[in-house]
Amino acid sequence: QVQVVESGGGLVQPGGSLRLSCAARGSGFSIGTMAWYRQVPEKQRELVAKISRLAVTNYADSVKGRFTISRDNTKSTMSLQMNSLKPEDTAVYFCSAEIVTLSLSRTYWGQGTQVTVSS
């Protein structure tokens, strides 16, 4: 059984920082691309950043230069360091992980963690 779990959300003032973490729990699998998405009410979920197993990264234009995605393959974890946060970064942030076993490859999602940027 695979579980993807996020942590690290919260309330922060504009200009502040937060670090989100994501862990893939279970055994018998490897992890391909991992990614962070975010969603606000009545809008589609949008890609924030993604990182391949070989650490190739991509960022949404809106977060380039402010957010940094990283991963530790030995621990099956991923992080998102968010700096210079803006009110428009407020959203529920979701972690996704491409889980690969001998028989299948599918994307698992975490439950989401709220990030609120407000004074």
Secondary structure, DSSP 8 states (H G I E B T S, - for coil): --EEEEE--EEE-TT--EEEEEEEE-SS-EEEEEEEEEE-TTS--EEEEEE-TT--EEE-GGGTTTEEEEEETTTTEEEEEE-S--GGG-EEEEEEEEEE-SS-EEEEE---EEEEE--
